Amino acid sequence: MNIYEIGSIAQKLSSNTYPGRGIILGITPDGRKAAAAYFIMGRSVNSRNRIFSEEPDGIRTEAFDPSKMADPSLIIYHPVRERAEGLIVTNGDQTDTIADGFANGLSFEEALRTRQFEPDGPNWTPRISGVQMKDGSYKLSILKSVDAEGSACVRQFFEYPPVAGLGHFIHTYVCDGNPIPTFQGEPERVDVVNDIDEYTGILWNNLDPNNRVSLFVRYTDLESGEYEQLIVNENT
């Protein structure tokens, strides 16, 4: 068993009809750029009725058709915000918790210790979060239920150095189900490519077309700090 194997992100996505929401952070094979990606999927009409829109400091989710929006509480938020400490990427309003924590001198971990998984039993959807620092290093976290009753929160944190060609992938669910099984284990080691257009195509085309909703990808030049980003929405 090769524990250092770098898996194919295309294979991991294409073989899973419902990873839910996912974060990928890593470094391009040429070592020049930090790569960040975030996608959302949906099974209900309410979840599928969304798009990503650009904001000055990142992106937000919003209703594609406001007349069909039933409950915005867990599906409308800012998944990506940029701060001096780095690029914050999450699957919920804990993006703002981390950003506010940074402003008040807290660390990524300290800010997330004030939060827990989503109150959507029996799924108890985990909150996944990441921050990508200016040097390309990054942290990932998952806050998930300790049991089927949602009685307490398990908080796990992972910290990674920048390694050319290596990314880490964390997602909310193992696979589809009812209730939907929560992600288990460490973030998965996955490949990254040098070209943002190619990587965006790989990610989008391997997400299940019946469940995919939106995708965000950003590549940041580690020397200059300049970035390029792409957004793909199923609803256009």
Wavefront OBJ file of the C-alpha trace (Angstrom):
o trace
v 0.000 0.000 0.000
v 1.431 3.354 -1.058
v 0.229 5.836 1.542
v 1.854 8.681 -0.428
v 0.010 7.975 -3.657
v -1.556 11.031 -5.274
v -5.034 10.105 -6.406
v -6.868 11.287 -9.492
v -9.403 13.967 -8.628
v -11.263 13.061 -11.825
v -11.655 9.471 -10.644
v -12.676 10.460 -7.122
v -15.417 12.742 -8.419
v -16.671 10.559 -11.254
v -17.028 7.542 -8.945
v -19.110 9.432 -6.360
v -22.584 10.688 -7.277
v -22.819 12.850 -4.160
v -19.714 14.110 -2.344
v -21.878 17.116 -1.410
v -19.732 20.219 -1.027
v -15.987 20.003 -1.530
v -12.784 21.993 -1.017
v -9.490 21.369 -2.824
v -6.305 23.244 -1.897
v -2.868 22.575 -3.342
v 0.059 23.604 -5.524
v 0.490 23.283 -9.291
v 3.121 20.799 -10.561
v 5.424 23.620 -11.672
v 5.393 24.959 -8.104
v 4.400 28.449 -9.268
v 0.758 28.729 -8.265
v -1.517 27.935 -5.361
v -4.732 26.256 -6.488
v -8.044 26.519 -4.639
v -11.406 25.061 -5.637
v -14.841 24.858 -4.062
v -17.964 23.170 -5.425
v -21.536 22.696 -4.288
v -24.044 20.025 -5.206
v -27.724 19.644 -4.380
v -30.492 17.054 -4.195
v -33.439 19.315 -3.351
v -34.980 22.053 -5.477
v -33.907 24.584 -2.846
v -30.273 23.450 -2.922
v -30.123 23.311 -6.701
v -31.587 26.788 -7.084
v -28.239 28.518 -6.570
v -25.376 30.183 -8.384
v -21.978 31.573 -7.398
v -21.570 35.336 -7.819
v -18.375 37.356 -7.512
v -17.801 39.678 -4.560
v -14.927 42.178 -4.111
v -13.230 39.814 -1.634
v -14.423 36.453 -2.987
v -17.755 34.913 -3.911
v -21.233 34.389 -2.489
v -24.063 31.978 -3.161
v -27.383 33.431 -4.232
v -30.721 32.184 -5.514
v -30.912 31.655 -9.257
v -34.690 32.081 -9.076
v -35.611 34.021 -5.905
v -39.248 32.935 -6.193
v -38.210 29.318 -5.590
v -36.077 30.011 -2.511
v -37.648 28.219 0.471
v -35.101 28.389 3.310
v -31.881 30.380 2.837
v -30.424 29.641 6.287
v -27.880 26.967 5.341
v -27.454 27.563 1.612
v -26.872 31.318 1.224
v -23.432 32.405 2.454
v -19.983 33.618 1.371
v -17.911 30.489 0.601
v -14.750 32.467 -0.234
v -13.275 35.578 1.370
v -9.737 36.914 1.039
v -8.016 38.417 4.060
v -4.444 39.450 4.841
v -3.926 36.051 6.499
v -4.939 34.168 3.347
v -7.813 32.885 1.236
v -10.651 31.469 3.341
v -12.821 28.756 1.748
v -15.725 27.073 3.557
v -19.108 25.445 3.014
v -21.070 27.830 5.221
v -21.238 31.044 7.201
v -18.180 29.980 9.177
v -16.270 31.856 6.446
v -17.319 34.985 8.320
v -16.454 33.385 11.677
v -12.890 32.804 10.479
v -12.603 36.269 8.891
v -13.906 37.944 12.057
v -11.601 35.772 14.139
v -8.580 36.904 12.130
v -9.649 40.524 12.652
v -9.711 39.899 16.402
v -6.368 38.126 16.604
v -7.679 34.570 16.641
v -6.193 31.686 14.693
v -8.059 29.550 12.161
v -8.420 26.839 14.791
v -9.522 29.168 17.583
v -12.237 30.697 15.423
v -13.631 27.311 14.399
v -13.734 26.061 17.979
v -16.698 28.407 18.422
v -18.698 26.536 15.754
v -20.048 23.042 15.133
v -21.739 20.965 12.402
v -24.939 22.120 10.719
v -28.247 21.613 12.608
v -29.852 19.533 9.853
v -30.372 16.167 11.583
v -30.325 13.324 10.821
v -27.600 14.281 8.310
v -25.703 16.628 10.668
v -23.823 17.997 7.660
v -20.225 18.746 8.651
v -18.720 22.183 8.279
v -15.595 21.971 6.131
v -13.162 24.889 6.022
v -9.800 25.818 4.590
v -7.354 28.693 4.518
v -4.589 29.078 1.944
v -1.678 31.241 3.062
v 0.405 33.552 0.885
v 3.310 31.085 0.730
v 1.026 28.323 -0.583
v 0.776 26.385 2.671
v -2.742 25.639 3.812
v -4.987 24.305 6.544
v -8.164 22.265 6.353
v -10.761 21.479 8.994
v -13.929 19.472 9.484
v -16.475 19.895 12.279
v -18.752 16.865 12.474
v -21.097 15.041 14.818
v -19.683 12.507 17.239
v -22.772 10.280 16.877
v -26.066 9.748 15.037
v -27.914 11.870 17.589
v -25.802 14.995 17.059
v -24.975 15.106 20.756
v -21.497 16.669 20.473
v -18.995 17.994 17.936
v -15.707 16.488 16.766
v -13.258 19.125 15.497
v -10.362 17.998 13.298
v -7.613 20.219 11.877
v -4.970 19.470 9.248
v -1.957 21.588 8.237
v 0.013 21.144 5.010
v 3.209 22.565 3.487
v 3.236 23.648 -0.179
v 4.300 20.653 -2.286
v 4.381 20.962 -6.075
v 1.740 18.810 -7.763
v -0.045 17.874 -4.539
v -3.502 18.919 -3.410
v -5.824 17.840 -0.610
v -9.540 17.255 -1.043
v -12.134 17.305 1.737
v -15.874 16.953 1.188
v -18.985 16.794 3.314
v -20.217 13.285 2.494
v -18.716 9.885 1.800
v -21.409 9.222 -0.803
v -25.153 9.550 -1.340
v -27.518 8.025 1.219
v -30.375 8.662 3.626
v -29.144 9.932 5.986
v -26.080 11.007 4.047
v -22.880 9.559 5.577
v -20.393 12.147 6.827
v -16.843 12.342 5.430
v -14.363 10.147 7.303
v -10.573 10.177 7.651
v -7.922 12.624 6.490
v -8.330 14.920 3.474
v -7.563 12.942 0.330
v -4.314 13.418 -1.605
v -5.192 14.488 -5.154
v -3.521 15.757 -8.289
v -3.390 19.352 -9.514
v -2.560 20.585 -13.037
v -0.769 23.736 -14.189
v -3.597 25.213 -16.251
v -6.694 26.655 -14.545
v -8.938 26.095 -17.571
v -7.928 22.443 -17.752
v -8.422 21.925 -14.015
v -11.809 23.628 -14.036
v -12.888 21.356 -16.873
v -11.641 18.254 -15.045
v -13.555 19.155 -11.905
v -16.807 20.245 -13.534
v -16.996 17.440 -16.065
v -16.494 14.776 -13.415
v -19.095 16.087 -10.967
v -22.372 14.190 -11.318
v -24.424 16.207 -13.865
v -27.670 15.443 -12.032
v -26.435 16.932 -8.760
v -23.745 19.529 -9.557
v -24.675 23.171 -8.949
v -21.650 25.511 -8.965
v -17.850 25.484 -9.064
v -15.222 28.083 -8.145
v -11.516 27.752 -9.025
v -8.724 30.228 -8.272
v -5.022 30.043 -9.187
v -2.723 32.477 -7.357
v 0.829 33.249 -8.488
v 3.017 32.637 -5.427
v 5.600 35.225 -6.470
v 3.410 38.142 -7.524
v 0.211 37.377 -5.607
v -1.840 37.957 -8.752
v -4.651 35.495 -9.374
v -7.091 34.297 -11.989
v -10.379 32.634 -11.170
v -13.251 30.894 -12.910
v -16.865 30.276 -11.904
v -19.122 27.659 -13.482
v -22.859 27.560 -12.700
v -25.261 24.843 -13.799
v -28.011 27.481 -13.744
v -27.168 30.080 -16.377
l 1 2 3 4 5 6 7 8 9 10 11 12 13 14 15 16 17 18 19 20 21 22 23 24 25 26 27 28 29 30 31 32 33 34 35 36 37 38 39 40 41 42 43 44 45 46 47 48 49 50 51 52 53 54 55 56 57 58 59 60 61 62 63 64 65 66 67 68 69 70 71 72 73 74 75 76 77 78 79 80 81 82 83 84 85 86 87 88 89 90 91 92 93 94 95 96 97 98 99 100 101 102 103 104 105 106 107 108 109 110 111 112 113 114 115 116 117 118 119 120 121 122 123 124 125 126 127 128 129 130 131 132 133 134 135 136 137 138 139 140 141 142 143 144 145 146 147 148 149 150 151 152 153 154 155 156 157 158 159 160 161 162 163 164 165 166 167 168 169 170 171 172 173 174 175 176 177 178 179 180 181 182 183 184 185 186 187 188 189 190 191 192 193 194 195 196 197 198 199 200 201 202 203 204 205 206 207 208 209 210 211 212 213 214 215 216 217 218 219 220 221 222 223 224 225 226 227 228 229 230 231 232 233 234 235 236
